[in-house]
Amino acid sequence: VDALIEYIDGNRRILEEGIAAIPGASAIPLQSTYLVWADFANTGMEASEIRRRVEEDARIAANHGETFGKGGESFLRFNVATPRSRVVEAVTRLKAAFGDLQ
């Protein structure tokens, strides 16, 4: 269990660093979970544009924040309990999908 927690935490760090590299995006610190909340509010984009870039351009499935309640429109939730190679690939795709903000 300890090794698994360490592995997932490594995935979390990789995803959080990738999200932080997108201007206006930030990750909410985890609290005992493997689901990373990312806030794209400060990118200046509408929720539909954020989702389009993540889902269509980066080809990543994420939970939409608004399904969890009012005020979640700019949030997406990503699962990091997956092989590290998938997290690294997802970060590469996210950076490319938001590359015009750089």
Secondary structure as UniProt FT lines:
FT   HELIX           2..20
FT   TURN            23..24
FT   STRAND          26..27
FT   STRAND          35..39
FT   HELIX           41..43
FT   HELIX           47..52
FT   HELIX           53..57
FT   STRAND          63..64
FT   HELIX           65..68
FT   TURN            70..71
FT   TURN            73..74
FT   STRAND          75..79
FT   HELIX           84..97
FT   HELIX           99..101
//
